[in-house]
Amino acid sequence: MKVLGVVGPSDSGKTTLVERFAERFDGHGTVATVKHLTHAPAVDTDGKDTARHRAAGADRTYGITDDGEWFGTGDSRTLSETLDDLAPQYDYAVVEGFSGADMPQVVLGNRDHRGEAIATGETATDIDVGDVVDSLRETEPYETLGSLVARAKRSPAAEKAGAVATFTGRVRAKDHDDDEATEFLEFEKYEGVAEDRLDALRAELEDRDGVYEVLLHHRTGVVEYGEDIVFVVVLAGHRKEAFRTVEDGIDRLKEDVPIFKKEVTVEDEFWVHEQ
């Protein structure tokens, strides 16, 4: 899933620009939008809302109409959790108003932001949607274990597959009880070379008998403690070749693909030469 943020002051035309991007992406795949709100909205469908359910103690509520339209409300929901849920089903997500999010951003009105600015302007009228779409193609997709498994299951060979095996690597706080706690890791790829080696590794693994699809993804940038770093997903005829290929896949990725890691603890930071 490609993710694009739109940030700016309230009078800069953010929502208008989100509408323009949604219309453009709609011709190329499924689209979801996420909006930052400073207060809980009054959600209402046909005059009935879920406020009483929430007041009674429900943590999350959904309203679904007869024709399939729906809305949801709840507590303790983060942007990352929302994008994780969207990634298996959608090709694009346009996110409005999350200035602190680490994602490609269209920045209006000189708004402070965290993610890479792929376009800037005073208002929405200054933004060339076509140029932004072209730039977004060069960014890394937002992948999760769920999105990769969903893609593997859509393989033309899925009807012959009886196994999906996966590996997920995550940021651990420490190896031993007395170690300094790791706050986050930062990863950089050797541009061009890393992608070529990932493609070659995937092709080599998929050439094995009984292996139909291999998906490999390693995140770059800052990955905080507890977050996922790397995924390997294998679609295979049987469990033995699936498990064996997953293990070989992560081992070979760590050995052959040039991805550099910096570890930041509560006391220090340093580059780690071996993952």
C-alpha positions as CSV (number, residue, x, y, z in Angstrom):
1,M,0.0,0.0,0.0
2,K,1.3,3.4,-0.9
3,V,0.7,6.0,1.8
4,L,0.6,9.8,1.3
5,G,0.1,12.5,3.9
6,V,-1.3,15.9,3.5
7,V,-0.6,18.5,6.2
8,G,-1.1,22.3,6.5
9,P,-3.1,25.0,8.2
10,S,-6.9,24.7,8.4
11,D,-7.4,27.2,5.6
12,S,-4.9,25.7,3.2
13,G,-7.3,23.4,1.4
14,K,-6.1,20.1,2.8
15,T,-9.4,18.3,2.5
16,T,-9.9,19.5,-1.1
17,L,-6.4,18.2,-2.0
18,V,-7.3,14.8,-0.3
19,E,-10.3,14.6,-2.5
20,R,-8.2,15.2,-5.6
21,F,-5.8,12.5,-4.7
22,A,-8.6,10.1,-3.9
23,E,-10.1,10.7,-7.3
24,R,-6.8,10.2,-9.0
25,F,-5.9,7.0,-7.1
26,D,-9.4,5.5,-7.6
27,G,-8.5,4.8,-11.2
28,H,-5.5,2.7,-10.2
29,G,-6.7,0.7,-7.2
30,T,-8.6,0.8,-3.9
31,V,-8.3,3.9,-1.8
32,A,-8.7,4.6,1.9
33,T,-8.5,8.0,3.7
34,V,-7.6,8.8,7.3
35,K,-8.3,12.2,8.9
36,H,-6.8,13.6,12.1
37,L,-9.5,14.9,14.4
38,T,-9.0,17.2,17.5
39,H,-12.3,16.0,19.0
40,A,-14.6,13.0,18.8
41,P,-17.1,13.5,15.9
42,A,-20.9,13.1,16.3
43,V,-21.3,10.0,14.1
44,D,-24.9,9.6,13.0
45,T,-26.6,7.3,10.5
46,D,-30.3,7.7,9.7
47,G,-30.7,9.6,13.0
48,K,-29.2,6.9,15.2
49,D,-25.7,6.9,16.6
50,T,-23.6,4.6,18.8
51,A,-23.1,7.0,21.7
52,R,-25.3,4.9,24.1
53,H,-23.2,1.8,23.2
54,R,-20.0,3.7,24.1
55,A,-21.5,5.1,27.3
56,A,-22.5,1.5,28.3
57,G,-18.8,0.5,28.1
58,A,-18.2,-0.7,24.5
59,D,-14.6,0.0,23.5
60,R,-15.3,0.0,19.8
61,T,-18.6,0.3,17.9
62,Y,-19.6,-0.1,14.2
63,G,-22.6,1.0,12.4
64,I,-23.5,-0.9,9.2
65,T,-26.3,0.1,6.8
66,D,-28.3,-2.3,4.6
67,D,-26.4,-1.3,1.5
68,G,-23.0,-2.0,3.2
69,E,-21.9,1.5,4.2
70,W,-20.4,1.7,7.6
71,F,-18.7,3.8,10.2
72,G,-16.8,3.1,13.4
73,T,-15.9,4.7,16.7
74,G,-13.7,3.7,19.5
75,D,-10.9,4.5,22.0
76,S,-7.1,3.9,21.9
77,R,-6.7,3.8,18.2
78,T,-3.3,4.9,16.6
79,L,-2.5,5.9,13.1
80,S,-0.1,2.9,12.8
81,E,-2.7,0.5,13.9
82,T,-5.2,2.0,11.4
83,L,-2.7,1.7,8.5
84,D,-1.8,-1.9,9.5
85,D,-5.5,-2.8,9.2
86,L,-5.8,-1.0,5.8
87,A,-2.6,-2.4,4.2
88,P,-3.9,-5.9,3.3
89,Q,-7.0,-4.5,1.5
90,Y,-6.1,-1.2,0.0
91,D,-3.6,0.0,-2.6
92,Y,-3.5,3.6,-1.4
93,A,-4.1,5.5,1.8
94,V,-4.3,9.3,1.9
95,V,-3.8,10.7,5.4
96,E,-4.9,14.2,6.4
97,G,-3.4,16.2,9.2
98,F,-0.8,14.0,10.9
99,S,2.2,16.3,10.8
100,G,4.2,14.1,13.1
101,A,3.8,11.0,10.9
102,D,6.9,9.5,9.2
103,M,5.5,9.2,5.7
104,P,5.7,11.0,2.4
105,Q,4.0,14.3,2.9
106,V,2.4,17.1,0.8
107,V,3.2,20.1,2.9
108,L,1.0,23.2,2.7
109,G,1.6,26.6,4.3
110,N,5.1,25.8,5.6
111,R,3.6,23.4,8.2
112,D,6.2,21.7,10.4
113,H,6.3,18.0,9.5
114,R,8.3,14.8,10.1
115,G,8.1,12.8,6.9
116,E,9.8,13.5,3.6
117,A,8.1,16.4,1.8
118,I,7.5,15.3,-1.8
119,A,5.6,18.5,-2.6
120,T,5.1,21.9,-1.0
121,G,2.9,24.9,-1.6
122,E,1.0,27.7,0.2
123,T,-2.4,26.2,-0.6
124,A,-3.9,23.2,-2.4
125,T,-4.0,25.1,-5.7
126,D,-0.2,25.2,-5.8
127,I,0.1,21.4,-5.9
128,D,0.4,19.4,-9.1
129,V,-1.4,16.1,-8.4
130,G,0.3,14.3,-11.3
131,D,3.8,15.2,-10.1
132,V,3.0,14.0,-6.6
133,V,1.6,10.7,-7.9
134,D,4.8,10.2,-10.0
135,S,7.0,10.9,-6.9
136,L,4.9,8.6,-4.7
137,R,5.7,5.7,-7.1
138,E,9.3,5.9,-6.0
139,T,8.6,5.6,-2.3
140,E,8.6,2.4,-0.3
141,P,5.2,0.8,0.1
142,Y,3.7,0.4,3.6
143,E,3.9,-3.3,4.1
144,T,2.7,-5.5,7.0
145,L,2.7,-9.2,7.6
146,G,-1.0,-9.2,6.8
147,S,-0.6,-7.3,3.5
148,L,2.2,-9.7,2.3
149,V,0.1,-12.8,3.3
150,A,-2.9,-11.4,1.5
151,R,-0.8,-10.8,-1.6
152,A,0.7,-14.4,-1.5
153,K,-2.9,-15.8,-1.3
154,R,-3.8,-13.9,-4.5
155,S,-1.1,-15.8,-6.4
156,P,-2.2,-17.6,-9.5
157,A,-0.7,-20.7,-8.0
158,A,-2.6,-20.4,-4.7
159,E,-4.9,-23.3,-5.7
160,K,-2.0,-25.7,-5.5
161,A,-0.7,-24.3,-2.2
162,G,-1.4,-26.0,1.1
163,A,0.9,-23.9,3.3
164,V,1.7,-20.3,4.1
165,A,4.7,-19.9,6.4
166,T,6.0,-16.5,7.7
167,F,8.8,-14.9,9.7
168,T,8.6,-11.5,11.4
169,G,11.6,-9.8,12.9
170,R,11.0,-7.1,15.5
171,V,13.0,-4.6,17.7
172,R,13.7,-6.2,21.1
173,A,14.6,-4.0,24.1
174,K,17.5,-6.1,25.3
175,D,19.2,-9.5,25.0
176,H,19.8,-9.8,28.7
177,D,18.3,-8.4,31.8
178,D,21.2,-6.1,32.6
179,D,21.6,-4.7,29.1
180,E,20.8,-1.1,28.3
181,A,17.3,-0.9,26.8
182,T,17.1,-0.2,23.0
183,E,14.9,2.7,22.2
184,F,14.9,2.3,18.4
185,L,16.9,1.0,15.4
186,E,17.6,3.0,12.2
187,F,18.1,1.1,8.9
188,E,19.6,2.3,5.7
189,K,19.7,0.4,2.4
190,Y,22.5,0.4,-0.1
191,E,20.3,2.0,-2.8
192,G,20.0,-0.1,-6.0
193,V,22.2,-2.9,-4.7
194,A,19.8,-4.0,-1.9
195,E,16.8,-4.1,-4.2
196,D,18.6,-6.1,-6.8
197,R,19.8,-8.6,-4.3
198,L,16.3,-9.0,-2.8
199,D,14.9,-9.6,-6.3
200,A,17.6,-12.2,-7.0
201,L,17.0,-13.9,-3.7
202,R,13.3,-14.1,-4.2
203,A,13.7,-15.5,-7.7
204,E,16.2,-18.2,-6.4
205,L,13.8,-19.3,-3.6
206,E,10.8,-19.4,-5.9
207,D,12.7,-21.7,-8.3
208,R,12.5,-24.5,-5.7
209,D,10.2,-27.3,-6.2
210,G,6.9,-26.8,-4.5
211,V,7.5,-23.1,-3.7
212,Y,5.0,-20.8,-5.5
213,E,5.5,-17.3,-4.0
214,V,8.2,-15.7,-1.8
215,L,7.8,-12.2,-0.5
216,L,10.5,-10.3,1.4
217,H,10.3,-6.9,2.9
218,H,12.7,-4.9,5.2
219,R,11.7,-1.6,6.6
220,T,14.1,1.4,6.5
221,G,14.3,4.5,8.6
222,V,13.5,4.6,12.3
223,V,11.9,1.5,13.8
224,E,11.0,1.8,17.5
225,Y,11.2,-0.8,20.2
226,G,8.4,-3.4,19.8
227,E,7.8,-2.6,16.1
228,D,8.3,-5.0,13.2
229,I,11.4,-4.8,11.0
230,V,11.4,-7.5,8.4
231,F,9.0,-10.0,6.9
232,V,9.4,-13.2,5.0
233,V,6.3,-14.9,3.5
234,V,6.3,-18.2,1.6
235,L,3.4,-19.8,-0.3
236,A,4.2,-23.5,-0.9
237,G,2.6,-26.8,-1.6
238,H,3.4,-28.3,1.8
239,R,4.7,-27.2,5.2
240,K,8.2,-28.7,4.9
241,E,9.3,-26.7,1.9
242,A,7.4,-23.7,3.3
243,F,9.3,-23.8,6.7
244,R,12.6,-24.5,5.1
245,T,12.3,-21.7,2.6
246,V,11.3,-19.2,5.3
247,E,14.4,-20.0,7.3
248,D,16.7,-19.9,4.3
249,G,15.0,-16.6,3.2
250,I,15.7,-14.7,6.4
251,D,19.2,-16.1,6.8
252,R,20.1,-15.2,3.2
253,L,18.5,-11.8,3.5
254,K,20.7,-11.0,6.5
255,E,23.8,-12.3,4.8
256,D,23.5,-11.0,1.3
257,V,21.4,-7.9,1.3
258,P,23.3,-4.7,2.2
259,I,21.1,-3.0,4.9
260,F,22.9,-1.1,7.6
261,K,21.6,-0.8,11.2
262,K,22.2,1.9,13.8
263,E,21.1,1.0,17.4
264,V,20.1,3.8,19.8
265,T,19.9,2.8,23.5
266,V,19.0,5.0,26.5
267,E,22.8,5.6,26.9
268,D,24.4,5.4,23.5
269,E,24.1,5.0,19.7
270,F,26.3,2.9,17.4
271,W,26.2,1.2,14.0
272,V,25.9,-2.5,14.0
273,H,27.7,-4.3,11.3
274,E,25.9,-7.6,11.6
275,Q,22.1,-7.8,12.2
